[in-house]
């Protein structure tokens, strides 16, 4: 379905017709299809929505510059467009950063928060380098190092469906938009601002994540709302859903409430 979000339109994929609402926010460089491998599993007893973040997919034409404040506003606007007072929000990487920014701005809209391989503070030098590389050399030189951060060597060698999808996304990305997103990502300002977050929190680390290792994600979990749950997804790299979808779906299903059929 198409959704009007402040200064642009986006598209949302919706699965399930009843039960608690779950909103999924994808990583930088991909789009809502990143969640396809887990959607049907999560939709049992839940209403699940995955949308394209500004600058990505169907929302690629959203105005620049990209800012974290704008993405937080967008997330709340998606909830409004769907007539949802609250939702269980899960985000991976940039998606988790966006979810945190929105949780700081509007905690009352969150029934829970799930962070998957998501930072709580930026890495300015690395982010700026990725922006400059796109501006000076286009997307081609970025494809290999990006995929190496996202997937295990085994998946890259096998050239899996997930790897091919991700490669296509990065290769087709507009360099100026890519640069703006990385610079906007550098404005992430949530460090230690969710210690009093009132809703349940789950932090999911990928066992083989080369971007945010298990120890780093565990540290982030300690800075989240009291009693945040922490789990490691076995064998998962940074883009968990594209290489270990069953394990990710299991972890999310254990955490997220669902409407149960009563015989």
Secondary structure by P-SEA (a helix, b strand, c coil): cccccccccbbbbbcccccbbbbbbbccccccccccccccccccccbbbbbbcccccccccccccccaaaaaaaaaaaaaaacccccbbbbccaaaaaaaaaaaaccccccbbbbcccccccaaaaaaaaaaaaaccccccaaaaaaaacccaaaaaaccaaaaaaaaaaaaccaaaaaaaaaaaaaccccccccccccbbbbbbbcccccccaaaaaaaaaacccbbbbbbccccccccccccaaaaaaaaaaccccccccc
